[in-house]
Amino acid sequence: MDSSDTTTTTTTTTSYSPTSSPPNVILSPCAACKILRRRCVEKCVLAPYFPPTEPLKFTTAHRVFGASNIIKLLQELPESQRADAVSSMVYEANARIRDPVYGCAGAICQLQKQVNELEVQLARARADLTNMQMQQANLVTIICMEMAQFQQQCSPQPLNDAVAGPHAAFSNDAAFFLDVDGGQGSSIWEEPLWT
């Protein structure tokens, strides 16, 4: 058996008391350093944004932008903006992989198209709502007018109309028919009925 084929694993267990310092914890390298196969240093620029549990995040951004461009961009930005920049790069890289021709611009155009369609639908719905409100108002007005006419018909007539008799109402109706043409002097009654 070759000595290179056998591997011996030794585990050391250390217990520490509250007075001693905690044992050295070996951190796994960030996803970026793991994929780039390099040693992850303590002040690694990529470590806070590409944790070892999310290797796909760095792989996607690396495929589109390249590791050197990502590092360069992050070093130029203040720390407060770096997380947003990484999120943006990962989003843009995913969009570019999905749509190599248009990338994010294609997604933005599609979203703008959806917004425009929804605005048209909203305008139609508002117009329909306004139309229905006007129809309801007209219907309420007609109902109120009919109820008022019904109440007038059911209520007792004043004494003046009773004294004048039914011919007074006929003369008012006749005046209406004579004035139908706007007072031009001709009336529908002046035309002969038989020829």
PLY file of the C-alpha trace (Angstrom):
ply
format ascii 1.0
element vertex 195
property float x
property float y
property float z
element edge 194
property int vertex1
property int vertex2
end_header
0.00 0.00 0.00
1.32 3.43 -1.00
1.72 6.03 1.68
0.02 8.67 -0.48
-3.16 6.54 -0.72
-3.77 6.45 2.98
-4.99 9.46 4.84
-4.95 9.69 8.55
-7.38 12.03 10.18
-6.71 13.25 13.64
-9.17 15.26 15.59
-8.16 17.33 18.52
-10.74 18.37 20.98
-10.00 21.31 23.14
-12.14 22.48 25.93
-11.75 25.98 27.08
-12.65 27.60 30.29
-14.18 31.07 30.51
-10.80 32.44 31.51
-8.98 31.13 28.44
-9.44 32.46 24.92
-11.89 30.69 22.57
-10.40 28.21 20.13
-9.47 29.43 16.67
-12.41 29.02 14.36
-11.55 28.14 10.80
-13.89 29.94 8.47
-14.59 28.52 5.07
-13.61 30.78 2.19
-16.23 32.93 0.54
-17.96 31.61 -2.56
-15.89 33.89 -4.79
-12.54 32.71 -3.45
-13.69 29.10 -3.51
-14.69 29.36 -7.19
-11.56 31.31 -8.10
-9.50 28.73 -6.13
-7.60 31.27 -4.16
-6.97 31.86 -0.52
-9.66 34.00 1.15
-7.91 36.67 3.18
-9.35 38.33 6.26
-10.14 41.61 4.44
-11.53 39.95 1.30
-13.65 42.48 -0.60
-15.96 39.79 -1.93
-16.57 37.84 1.29
-19.39 39.99 2.76
-21.39 39.86 -0.47
-20.75 36.32 -1.69
-21.09 34.00 1.33
-19.97 30.37 1.01
-23.60 29.23 1.09
-24.42 31.08 -2.18
-21.91 30.01 -4.82
-24.38 30.45 -7.68
-24.63 34.15 -6.92
-20.93 34.69 -7.65
-20.86 32.24 -10.55
-23.58 34.16 -12.34
-21.99 37.57 -11.81
-18.52 36.20 -12.67
-19.76 34.69 -15.92
-21.03 38.05 -17.20
-18.79 40.67 -15.57
-15.61 38.81 -14.63
-14.02 38.66 -11.20
-11.57 41.50 -11.78
-14.33 43.89 -12.85
-16.45 42.95 -9.83
-13.53 43.52 -7.45
-12.60 46.79 -9.16
-16.17 48.09 -8.98
-16.55 47.17 -5.31
-13.26 48.83 -4.37
-14.34 52.07 -6.06
-17.63 52.25 -4.13
-18.15 53.24 -0.52
-19.11 50.31 1.73
-22.66 51.59 2.15
-23.34 51.13 -1.58
-21.55 47.84 -2.17
-24.43 45.52 -1.21
-26.78 47.29 -3.63
-24.13 47.15 -6.36
-23.70 43.39 -5.89
-27.46 42.86 -5.99
-27.65 44.92 -9.16
-24.78 43.03 -10.80
-26.32 39.66 -9.96
-29.71 40.80 -11.30
-28.17 42.15 -14.49
-26.12 39.00 -14.95
-29.22 36.79 -14.54
-31.11 38.94 -17.04
-28.21 38.78 -19.52
-28.03 34.99 -19.21
-31.79 34.66 -19.74
-31.83 37.15 -22.64
-28.36 37.53 -24.18
-29.51 40.15 -26.70
-31.46 42.63 -24.56
-30.59 41.66 -20.98
-32.11 44.04 -18.43
-33.36 46.36 -21.17
-35.63 43.58 -22.43
-37.04 43.02 -18.95
-37.54 46.77 -18.48
-39.33 47.10 -21.84
-41.57 44.16 -20.99
-42.43 45.68 -17.59
-43.13 49.08 -19.20
-45.45 47.38 -21.69
-47.31 45.70 -18.83
-47.57 49.04 -16.99
-49.01 50.71 -20.12
-51.55 47.90 -20.59
-52.58 48.13 -16.93
-52.94 51.92 -17.20
-55.27 51.46 -20.21
-57.31 48.89 -18.26
-57.46 51.26 -15.29
-58.62 54.13 -17.50
-61.35 51.91 -18.98
-62.45 50.81 -15.53
-62.60 54.43 -14.35
-64.61 55.43 -17.44
-67.02 52.54 -16.85
-67.34 53.53 -13.21
-68.06 57.16 -14.11
-70.60 56.03 -16.72
-72.37 53.80 -14.20
-72.41 56.57 -11.61
-74.00 58.94 -14.13
-76.55 56.30 -15.11
-77.38 55.80 -11.46
-77.75 59.54 -10.92
-80.03 59.81 -13.99
-82.09 56.86 -12.80
-82.45 58.38 -9.33
-83.53 61.70 -10.92
-86.14 59.96 -13.10
-87.48 58.00 -10.12
-87.71 61.18 -8.04
-89.54 63.01 -10.84
-92.00 60.15 -11.30
-92.60 59.98 -7.57
-93.23 63.74 -7.49
-95.67 63.45 -10.42
-97.41 60.53 -8.75
-97.74 62.51 -5.52
-99.17 65.47 -7.45
-101.72 63.22 -9.12
-102.73 61.62 -5.85
-102.95 64.87 -3.90
-106.27 66.84 -3.99
-106.34 69.59 -6.64
-106.44 73.18 -5.49
-109.76 75.04 -5.60
-108.74 77.31 -8.51
-108.38 74.38 -10.91
-111.68 72.94 -9.78
-113.49 76.26 -10.48
-111.90 76.70 -13.90
-113.04 73.26 -14.93
-111.58 70.73 -17.34
-111.55 73.21 -20.26
-108.75 75.24 -18.65
-106.45 72.22 -18.67
-107.38 71.61 -22.33
-106.54 75.19 -23.30
-103.11 74.88 -21.66
-102.45 71.65 -23.60
-103.61 73.25 -26.84
-101.28 76.20 -26.32
-98.43 73.72 -25.97
-99.31 72.03 -29.27
-99.64 75.37 -31.02
-96.20 76.43 -29.80
-94.45 73.20 -30.81
-92.73 74.74 -33.84
-91.17 77.47 -31.72
-93.77 80.15 -32.32
-93.25 80.41 -36.12
-96.96 80.77 -36.74
-97.67 77.40 -38.26
-99.17 74.55 -36.34
-99.73 70.89 -36.93
-103.45 71.64 -36.65
-103.40 73.99 -39.65
-102.45 71.23 -42.08
-105.43 69.41 -43.54
-105.95 65.91 -42.29
-107.58 64.65 -45.53
-106.66 65.60 -49.03
0 1
1 2
2 3
3 4
4 5
5 6
6 7
7 8
8 9
9 10
10 11
11 12
12 13
13 14
14 15
15 16
16 17
17 18
18 19
19 20
20 21
21 22
22 23
23 24
24 25
25 26
26 27
27 28
28 29
29 30
30 31
31 32
32 33
33 34
34 35
35 36
36 37
37 38
38 39
39 40
40 41
41 42
42 43
43 44
44 45
45 46
46 47
47 48
48 49
49 50
50 51
51 52
52 53
53 54
54 55
55 56
56 57
57 58
58 59
59 60
60 61
61 62
62 63
63 64
64 65
65 66
66 67
67 68
68 69
69 70
70 71
71 72
72 73
73 74
74 75
75 76
76 77
77 78
78 79
79 80
80 81
81 82
82 83
83 84
84 85
85 86
86 87
87 88
88 89
89 90
90 91
91 92
92 93
93 94
94 95
95 96
96 97
97 98
98 99
99 100
100 101
101 102
102 103
103 104
104 105
105 106
106 107
107 108
108 109
109 110
110 111
111 112
112 113
113 114
114 115
115 116
116 117
117 118
118 119
119 120
120 121
121 122
122 123
123 124
124 125
125 126
126 127
127 128
128 129
129 130
130 131
131 132
132 133
133 134
134 135
135 136
136 137
137 138
138 139
139 140
140 141
141 142
142 143
143 144
144 145
145 146
146 147
147 148
148 149
149 150
150 151
151 152
152 153
153 154
154 155
155 156
156 157
157 158
158 159
159 160
160 161
161 162
162 163
163 164
164 165
165 166
166 167
167 168
168 169
169 170
170 171
171 172
172 173
173 174
174 175
175 176
176 177
177 178
178 179
179 180
180 181
181 182
182 183
183 184
184 185
185 186
186 187
187 188
188 189
189 190
190 191
191 192
192 193
193 194
